[in-house]
Amino acid sequence: LGSGVLIVGQGLVGPHACIGAESSLMNPQVSAGAVLPARSLHGMPAAQTRERMRVELGRLDMADRLKDKVRGLNGGHRRRLEIARALLHEPNTLLLDEPTVGLDPSSRALINDHVHGLCEREGLTVLWATHLIEEVRSDDAVVVLVKGQVKADASSREICEQQGVETLAQAFGVLSGEREAA
């Protein structure tokens, strides 16, 4: 992962899903509903898959986009579709690599709020790798990596306090040697 920030949830156990920085939506000609059934990978019956699709797309404010072609979806909708697909089998852990890069601020906020909500309501563990430090909340558990080495492991607020700075971006600067401590 190189340099970056990881937002971490609870313990890493059980089934998981992964979403990379690049889109995994292969065929832009198919509908959003056709993209979702990864059920064969998880042994889910068709009826359960349809219900899970309805639930996950509804949570992401996309229930009305089920029949839309992927090519007609904007970047934020495509990313939400990928997250819905990853959550179909109700994993315990979700691995997100730069999930909001290139998205508009409202799509980034919606995805960030949704994922935080899943952690709070359902105990989902999320490993969120990002360079968009402004997405990290003060109470998020954070591991700061610099050139593959752990430089800090605490809440965002605690890291800032430890470094004597106001923001996580400033703390990252200190920890990476790009900025002097206060």
Sequence and secondary structure as in RCSB ss.txt:
>XXXX:A:sequence
LGSGVLIVGQGLVGPHACIGAESSLMNPQVSAGAVLPARSLHGMPAAQTRERMRVELGRLDMADRLKDKVRGLNG
GHRRRLEIARALLHEPNTLLLDEPTVGLDPSSRALINDHVHGLCEREGLTVLWATHLIEEVRSDDAVVVLVKGQV
KADASSREICEQQGVETLAQAFGVLSGEREAA
>XXXX:A:secstr
  SEEEEE S   S EEEE SS     TTSBHHHHS  HHHHT  HHHHHHHHHHHHHHTT GGGTTSBGGGS H
HHHHHHHHHHHHTT  SEEEEESTTTT  HHHHHHHHHHHHHHHHHH  EEEEEES GGG  TTSEEEEEETTEE
EEEEEHHHHHHHHT SSHHHHHHHHTTSS   
